[in-house]
Amino acid sequence: METAIEKLVAICFLVIGLSHIFQPRAWVKFFIMLREKGEVGSILNGLLHFPLGVLIVSFHNVWHGIPLVVTIMGWGLLIKSLLYLTYPKHGMRVLSQVSLERSWGFVVAGVMAVGLSGLIAFSLLSR
């Protein structure tokens, strides 16, 4: 099961990362739209991250080697979801920092996601 979760994460991070790299302004507009919805937008943002986070935490409990990255990312996504879902004012503070002038931040996040995807794929292929 852990291998299947790692494949899923590698694919998700690759696709989302490439989207962040090639469409940063669209991502900014998306998060601005969420921000405009107020606390509901924060909850929606939490719901976006929850499924992958809970899936990883539920089925990928690996605490050694490169697969450890997947487990940590799962816990990070789950904690992020918990914050956005239970404390939407925090989510609103984070969303207030998103702007078209800072869309380069999505490119940086995209490069990191693609890099993590590559690391996970390397780990899978080297087994």
Backbone torsions as a table, in degrees:
resi	resn	phi	psi	omega
1	MET	NA	-37.8	-178.7
2	GLU	-60.1	-39.3	179.8
3	THR	-63.3	-41.3	179.0
4	ALA	-63.0	-41.1	178.4
5	ILE	-64.6	-41.2	178.8
6	GLU	-62.8	-40.7	176.4
7	LYS	-62.5	-44.8	178.8
8	LEU	-58.9	-46.9	-179.0
9	VAL	-64.7	-43.2	179.5
10	ALA	-59.7	-43.4	179.7
11	ILE	-67.5	-46.1	179.3
12	CYS	-59.2	-47.1	-178.5
13	PHE	-66.2	-35.7	178.8
14	LEU	-64.9	-49.7	-176.4
15	VAL	-66.6	-48.3	-179.6
16	ILE	-66.1	-39.8	178.9
17	GLY	-62.0	-46.1	178.2
18	LEU	-63.0	-38.6	177.4
19	SER	-62.9	-42.3	177.1
20	HIS	-61.5	-39.6	-178.4
21	ILE	-68.4	-45.6	-173.2
22	PHE	-90.6	-17.1	-178.4
23	GLN	-133.9	49.6	-176.2
24	PRO	-62.0	-37.0	-179.2
25	ARG	-67.2	-35.3	176.9
26	ALA	-65.2	-39.1	177.0
27	TRP	-65.0	-41.0	177.1
28	VAL	-59.6	-48.0	-179.7
29	LYS	-61.6	-37.3	178.0
30	PHE	-62.1	-47.8	-178.9
31	PHE	-71.8	-29.0	172.8
32	ILE	-65.1	-41.1	176.7
33	MET	-59.7	-43.1	177.3
34	LEU	-62.0	-43.0	-179.8
35	ARG	-59.8	-39.9	-179.4
36	GLU	-64.9	-19.7	178.8
37	LYS	-84.4	-0.2	177.7
38	GLY	70.4	-142.8	-176.8
39	GLU	-62.3	-29.0	176.1
40	VAL	-61.8	-39.3	177.7
41	GLY	-63.1	-38.0	177.2
42	SER	-64.2	-42.6	178.6
43	ILE	-65.0	-41.4	176.9
44	LEU	-60.3	-40.3	178.1
45	ASN	-63.4	-41.2	176.3
46	GLY	-62.4	-39.2	179.4
47	LEU	-68.2	-27.1	177.7
48	LEU	-66.2	-37.6	-174.9
49	HIS	-90.3	-19.7	-174.2
50	PHE	-62.2	-48.2	-174.4
51	PRO	-58.7	-47.7	-179.3
52	LEU	-66.8	-41.3	179.6
53	GLY	-60.7	-48.2	-178.2
54	VAL	-69.2	-32.8	176.5
55	LEU	-63.8	-46.3	179.6
56	ILE	-63.3	-49.3	-177.6
57	VAL	-61.8	-36.8	-178.0
58	SER	-72.4	-33.2	-170.7
59	PHE	-124.5	5.1	-178.8
60	HIS	-136.5	85.8	-178.8
61	ASN	-108.0	64.2	-177.2
62	VAL	-111.7	122.3	-174.4
63	TRP	-119.0	35.8	177.8
64	HIS	-152.0	153.1	177.0
65	GLY	67.0	-166.8	-179.4
66	ILE	-61.6	-36.4	178.8
67	PRO	-58.7	-18.5	175.1
68	LEU	-55.3	-33.5	179.5
69	VAL	-58.8	-40.7	179.9
70	VAL	-64.3	-45.3	179.7
71	THR	-61.0	-44.7	179.7
72	ILE	-63.8	-42.2	178.1
73	MET	-62.4	-39.4	177.8
74	GLY	-60.8	-46.8	178.1
75	TRP	-64.7	-37.6	177.3
76	GLY	-62.2	-45.5	178.4
77	LEU	-64.0	-39.4	179.9
78	LEU	-66.4	-44.0	178.8
79	ILE	-65.6	-41.6	176.9
80	LYS	-58.9	-45.7	178.4
81	SER	-60.8	-44.9	179.3
82	LEU	-57.3	-44.6	179.5
83	LEU	-63.6	-47.8	-178.3
84	TYR	-66.1	-34.1	-177.4
85	LEU	-81.7	-31.8	-176.3
86	THR	-102.7	-17.7	-179.6
87	TYR	-137.0	70.0	-174.2
88	PRO	-60.5	-23.4	177.6
89	LYS	-63.5	-35.4	175.1
90	HIS	-62.8	-46.1	178.3
91	GLY	-59.0	-39.0	178.9
92	MET	-65.5	-37.4	177.4
93	ARG	-62.4	-43.2	179.5
94	VAL	-66.5	-45.7	-179.9
95	LEU	-63.9	-26.1	-179.9
96	SER	-68.7	-16.0	-179.9
97	GLN	-85.0	-9.8	-178.3
98	VAL	-78.6	129.6	177.1
99	SER	-151.0	158.1	178.9
100	LEU	-62.5	-32.6	179.3
101	GLU	-66.4	-24.4	-178.3
102	ARG	-107.5	24.9	-178.8
103	SER	-64.8	-19.5	177.4
104	TRP	-58.6	-26.0	178.8
105	GLY	-61.7	-31.3	177.7
106	PHE	-71.6	-32.7	175.9
107	VAL	-64.5	-44.4	178.8
108	VAL	-61.0	-46.2	178.4
109	ALA	-62.1	-37.7	178.7
110	GLY	-64.7	-42.6	178.1
111	VAL	-62.5	-41.4	178.4
112	MET	-63.8	-42.0	179.9
113	ALA	-64.5	-43.1	178.0
114	VAL	-63.9	-39.7	177.1
115	GLY	-62.1	-44.3	177.2
116	LEU	-64.0	-39.2	176.7
117	SER	-59.8	-44.6	178.4
118	GLY	-63.4	-40.9	178.6
119	LEU	-62.0	-44.1	179.7
120	ILE	-66.2	-42.5	178.7
121	ALA	-63.3	-41.0	176.6
122	PHE	-59.1	-44.5	179.2
123	SER	-60.9	-42.3	179.4
124	LEU	-65.5	-41.9	-176.8
125	LEU	-74.2	-24.2	-176.8
126	SER	-88.2	2.7	178.7
127	ARG	-85.7	NA	NA
